Amino acid sequence: MRQPILDYDPDLYKDHALQAETALPGPDYYTVLAWIHEFLCPATYIEIGVWAGESLRLAQPPTRAVGIDPTPVVKTSFVAETRVFPVSSDEFFQSEAGQSVFDGQGFDLAFVDGSHLFEQVLRDFIHLEPLANPGSVVLLHDCIPLDPLTSERTRSTFFYTGDVWKAVLCLRRNRPDLEMTIVPAAPSGLCLVRGLDPGSRILAERFEGLVGQYINVRHSYYLDHLKEMPSRIPNLREAVRVWCLKTPI
């Protein structure tokens, strides 16, 4: 369950927001997500982690959108055909609705922004991949940690990435066939992944071992292995457009 915003130190949030703005200047991830919708024009879109619906509403007709969140607090209307399922992502993908989402047509674009724990992000990717269409793209939010405190597994700050970066590193190391890049979009980065293989079982078979391998590593490990993370493209509309529209490797 999400902790009330008032429980976090507002002054500390201001400090973290300033740090993030300095580290990752330019458009925020909502802007980049809107660009990606425009460039890819996905027929189908899945979002894990809806909250108030601000990112889900970026889907435009004729896109059909599905949002998944155990405790959504949707405060916006949608222009695309949109369904929100108030369940966890694990529950959704194990359900009949999850197996037949979009009437079996699969998804073209997915945005993972639910749990900030790396093993859940990795599990969400494992759930999504069998439903991928040729050319599908998966977006992983919060892939650039700010500092040790805001990337801890137990949340104690309003600004928070958790250890999502570990899932990105896991994918990079265990699935070299995937094409990955990072857009340093404010405030915590966006990882773009394509080249999915619906028939792959590599991650599912290695899942428990990967959890054991990464669960206790800290922010310092990220800094020591930064060169192994996906390369970055500029946080610019044209750079994102070129990546989205070029033929996948």
N, C-alpha and C positions, 0 to 999 in steps of 0.2 A: 504494500500500500504506500502511496506517495505521502511523504511528510509535508505538513503544511508549510508554506513559504515563510510564514512569520517565525517559525522555529529556527531559522537560519540567521546568522549575523549579517545584517544589511551592509555594514561598513566593510566587512570582509568581501562581500559580493562586489562592492564598488572597486576594491583593489584588484580582485580577480578579473573583473570586466575590463579594467584599464590595461592589465597585463595582456589579456587576450587581444584587445584592440591593437596594442603595440606589436604583438607577435604575428597576428594575422590580419593585416589591414585589408580594406576593400569590401566588396559585397558580402553579405551574410549568406548562410546556407539556404535560406528561403528563396533568395534571388537566384542562386545557382540551380536550385531544384526547379524553379519556374522555367529557367532557360532549358534545362534538360527535357522537361515536358514539351516545350515548344519544339525543340530540335528532333526529338524522337517520335513525337505524336503517338504515344503508346495506345494500342487498342484496349489494353488491360493493365491495371495498376494495383499493386498490393502495398499497403503501408502497415508496418508493425510499430505500434506506439502512436496512438492518435492524439491523446490528451484533449486539448481544446479544439482540434481540427484545423489549425492554421496551415499546416503543410498539406493535409489531405484536400483542402479546398483548392489547391493549385491545379488539380486535375481538371482538364477542360474537355467538353464534348468534342468528339464522340467517345472519349475514353470512358470505360467502365471501371469504377474504382471500388476497392474493398479495403476497409480499415479494421484493424484488430487491436483491441485494447481492453484489459480486464476492468478498468475503471475510467471510461471516457467521460470527459466533461465538455462535450461539444458546444461551442458558443458561436458557431458560424454556420451559414447555409452553404450548400454545395451546388455548383452549376452542372457538374458531371453526374451521371447516374452513379450513385454512391450508396454502399451498404456498410454499416459499422457493426461489427460483432463484438459484444462486451464480454469477451473471454480471453484467456491467455493465449499466446501464439501456439504453445504446445497443445492446448485443448482444441484450438481451431484446426490445426493441421492433422490431428488425429480423428477429427469428426468427419461425417459424411460431407458437410459443407466444404471443409477444407480439401477433401479429395476431389470434389467436383466443382471447385471454384471456377467461375466463368464458363460453366457448362463443359468443363474439360478442355477448354481452349488454351489453358496455360496463361502465364503472365508475360508481359513485355518489359515492364519496369517495376521494381520493388524498392522500397525505402525502409531500412531497418533502423528504428530509433526507439526501441522499447526499453528493455532492461539494459542497464549499463554494465552488466557483468559479462565478461568475455565468453564464458561457456554458453550463455543463453544466446548471444549474438551468433556464435558458431553453430549452435543448434538450429537457430532460425535459418541460417544459410543452408544447412543440411536439409531442412524441411522444404525450402524454396526450390532448390536445384532440380528435383524431379519434375517440377511444374514449369520449368523454363521452356520458352520457345526459342527457336534459332534467333540469335541476336539479342536475347534478353539481357538487361542490365540490372545489377543489384547495387544499391547505394548503401553504404555503411556510415552512419553519422558518428561523431565524437572520436575520430581516429587519431587526433593529434592531442595528446595529453598536455595540460598546462604546467602542472607541477606535481610533486608527490602527494600533497594533501588532497587535491581535487581528483586524483586518479586512484585513490584508495578504493578497496572493494566495499567498505562500509562508508556510506555517505554521511558527511558532517557539514557540508557547505552547499549553498544554493547553486553556485557555479560548479558543475560536476560532469566529468566525462567517464568516471569509473575506469575500468581496465579494458575498454573496447579495443584499444590498440593491440592487445594480445591476439585477438581474433584475426586481425589484419595480418599480423606476423605469421600466425599459424597457416593462413591461406597462402601466403607468399611462399612459405617453406614447403608446404605439403601438397600444393596444387600449382606447380610451375606452369601448367597448361593454361591457367587463367590469365587474362590480361587485366592488369590492375594499375590504377593511378590514383593520386590524391590531389584534390583541389583544396588549397589552404584557405577555405572559406571560413569567415568568422562565424562563431567564435571558437570552433574546435575541429574544423576540418571535415571533409567528405571524401570517402574512398569510393571510387567507381570500379565495378568489377563486371567483366563480360567474358564470353567464351565458356559459358557454363555447359556442363555435360550431364544431362538428366540421368544417364545410366551409371554415373560414377558412384562408387561405394567407398572410396578412399577415406573421406572424412568421417563417415559413419563408423567404419571399422576401426579407425584410429582415435575416435572421440575420447574414450575414457583415458587412454594414454596421454593425449594432448592436455586434457584437464589436469592430470597429475603433474605433467611437465611444467605447465605455465601458471598454475593457480597461485603459487606463492612468490613468484618473481615480482619485483617492485619497479617503480619508475626508473630507477638507476639502470635496470636491464634494458629498458627502452632506449635510453641515451647511449648505452654501450653498443646497441645493435641497430642504431638508426639507419645505417647504410643498407640494412637488409629490408627495410620498409619499402613499399612501392615508391617509384619516383613521382615527383610532383609536376603538375602543369600549372601555369599561371592562373590566378584567380581572375580571369578575364573572360568575357562573353565569347570572344573569337576562339580562344584556346579551348574552351569547353565545347564549342560548336564543332571544331575540327576533330576533337576526340570522339564526339558522339556520332559524327557522320562519316568518319573514315571507315574503310573496310576492316573488320576485326582481324587480328593476326590469326 
